[in-house]
Amino acid sequence: MHKYLFLFILIFVHLNGSITFGELIPRKGRVTGLEIPRFVSLKSNKTFVRRGPGKSYRIDWVFEKPGLPLKIIGEHNHWRQVEDFQGDIGWIYFRLLSGKRTIITTQEEILLRKKVSQTSKPIALLGSGVIGELTKTSEESCQAIFQKYKGWVDKVKVWGC
């Protein structure tokens, strides 16, 4: 037993602490038992984002974009701590969130390709801030539906994939 603990510490020190424990063992939410972090999307077109987990906490801002992808990073009773694509963090009541996965473009002039291949025929040109419904992922790309166009985009050019 001590030999394995020593080996673990030796490996951790060798890696200079560059890997956090959260990366080694996925965290589970205390309320839902689901993996944290995880991606969700907004249900409503007007969602209050609060400073803490409860109605008594101040509203810091309001999301007005249904389908906006968010990352759940914490849970407390019926409240979820979320992060948006710009790195802003706040608390949202759980019923205002959907398990439906969406992505948002984070760069201008993103090519939406017909196939996963980088050399595939482009079918649309997307601007920044466009939301799409995530359908599949590969190692470097995401397939999504943007309005009536279904295709592949690079993961580094979107958030929520």
Phi and psi in degrees as a GROMACS rama.xvg file:
@    title "Ramachandran Plot"
@    xaxis  label "Phi"
@    yaxis  label "Psi"
@TYPE xy
-65.5886  -32.5369  HIS-2
-63.0597  -41.0434  LYS-3
-70.3789  -38.2503  TYR-4
-63.5911  -44.7339  LEU-5
-61.1352  -43.0498  PHE-6
-62.128  -42.4419  LEU-7
-62.2791  -45.9494  PHE-8
-63.4466  -41.5473  ILE-9
-61.7253  -44.4721  LEU-10
-64.2855  -43.4644  ILE-11
-62.2292  -43.7787  PHE-12
-66.2702  -39.818  VAL-13
-60.986  -38.4517  HIS-14
-78.9974  -0.341068  LEU-15
59.0536  31.8141  ASN-16
69.0752  17.5453  GLY-17
-73.9757  -13.2676  SER-18
-109.71  126.42  ILE-19
-86.949  159.869  THR-20
-61.3849  -30.9107  PHE-21
-63.6529  -28.0997  GLY-22
-80.0798  -27.0088  GLU-23
-77.4289  -41.6713  LEU-24
-126.176  115.35  ILE-25
-59.8481  136.585  PRO-26
-80.0814  150.275  ARG-27
-116.175  140.217  LYS-28
-66.5753  137.578  GLY-29
-66.3764  -29.3639  ARG-30
-87.88  -50.9248  VAL-31
-95.0908  -24.3456  THR-32
77.8342  4.63015  GLY-33
-86.3068  159.418  LEU-34
-63.5945  141.515  GLU-35
-127.651  129.781  ILE-36
-79.5707  159.617  PRO-37
-149.069  156.295  ARG-38
-97.1581  142.256  PHE-39
-139.459  -175.01  VAL-40
-140.143  164.97  SER-41
-79.6421  137.991  LEU-42
-85.2728  -41.0473  LYS-43
-96.2938  159.201  SER-44
-92.6416  2.82813  ASN-45
-146.688  106.738  LYS-46
-128.464  123.026  THR-47
-80.0253  133.504  PHE-48
-110.164  119.405  VAL-49
-104.131  161.506  ARG-50
-71.7643  -26.1501  ARG-51
-145.663  176.921  GLY-52
-83.5804  75.2479  PRO-53
169.18  158.362  GLY-54
-69.1194  -16.8889  LYS-55
-77.553  -12.9555  SER-56
-82.8284  148.523  TYR-57
-62.0395  143.226  ARG-58
-81.0031  120.636  ILE-59
-87.238  -36.2656  ASP-60
-163.131  174.164  TRP-61
-126.41  128.779  VAL-62
-86.9182  135.203  PHE-63
-127.946  37.5627  GLU-64
-134.588  93.216  LYS-65
-60.1967  143.168  PRO-66
89.711  -6.70329  GLY-67
-57.9608  127.634  LEU-68
-73.9743  141.579  PRO-69
-136.631  154.843  LEU-70
-109.606  121.451  LYS-71
-77.868  123.79  ILE-72
-118.38  -4.23855  ILE-73
-164.55  160.025  GLY-74
-136.709  142.274  GLU-75
-151.145  110.731  HIS-76
48.7552  -119.14  ASN-77
-92.912  14.533  HIS-78
-114.89  144.845  TRP-79
-121.313  129.839  ARG-80
-84.3511  125.881  GLN-81
-124.292  157.425  VAL-82
-125.864  137.535  GLU-83
-98.4022  179.71  ASP-84
-66.8508  -13.95  PHE-85
-96.4648  -0.547906  GLN-86
91.4306  3.5781  GLY-87
-75.4778  141.57  ASP-88
-123.819  138.677  ILE-89
-164.904  -174.403  GLY-90
-116.3  136.802  TRP-91
-131.003  141.306  ILE-92
-64.5284  134.844  TYR-93
-58.2137  -31.321  PHE-94
-71.7564  -11.518  ARG-95
-90.1781  1.64985  LEU-96
-113.481  150.458  LEU-97
-121.125  148.543  SER-98
-76.8694  -5.32149  GLY-99
-64.7224  128.234  LYS-100
-88.8057  129.882  ARG-101
-131.057  164.444  THR-102
-131.595  161.245  ILE-103
-131.623  137.583  ILE-104
-73.1477  141.278  THR-105
-118.166  3.28022  THR-106
-135.754  160.872  GLN-107
-82.2803  152.825  GLU-108
53.1323  62.8899  GLU-109
-97.0048  128.342  ILE-110
-80.4857  128.008  LEU-111
-94.6932  116.626  LEU-112
-96.9619  151.137  ARG-113
-67.0393  -39.4555  LYS-114
-123.938  169.009  LYS-115
-65.1408  -27.7796  VAL-116
-60.4011  139.131  SER-117
-61.7862  -23.6911  GLN-118
-95.6096  5.13946  THR-119
-65.7722  154.104  SER-120
-61.9351  128.742  LYS-121
-73.1465  141.027  PRO-122
-115.438  -14.8184  ILE-123
-161.122  159.174  ALA-124
-116.061  120.299  LEU-125
-104.471  143.827  LEU-126
-93.0041  -177.916  GLY-127
-76.5841  141.719  SER-128
85.9026  13.7887  GLY-129
-87.526  132.292  VAL-130
-100.092  134.701  ILE-131
-130.553  155.648  GLY-132
-87.2669  118.539  GLU-133
-69.3569  131.043  LEU-134
-117.915  -34.7732  THR-135
-152.004  161.587  LYS-136
-134.63  151.498  THR-137
-124.694  -172.136  SER-138
-61.0666  -39.6936  GLU-139
-120.344  -4.38303  GLU-140
-135.74  163.589  SER-141
-126.862  140.351  CYS-142
-100.095  132.846  GLN-143
-149.673  163.006  ALA-144
-106.956  117.417  ILE-145
-110.073  108.636  PHE-146
54.9163  -111.147  GLN-147
-105.145  5.85984  LYS-148
-104.51  128.501  TYR-149
-113.285  124.752  LYS-150
-169.056  -169.061  GLY-151
-112.064  140.196  TRP-152
-130.985  156.109  VAL-153
-70.8506  137.546  ASP-154
-58.9522  -33.7296  LYS-155
-71.3983  -9.68975  VAL-156
-105.262  1.52076  LYS-157
-134.631  167.211  VAL-158
-127.858  137.164  TRP-159
112.744  -0.249046  GLY-160
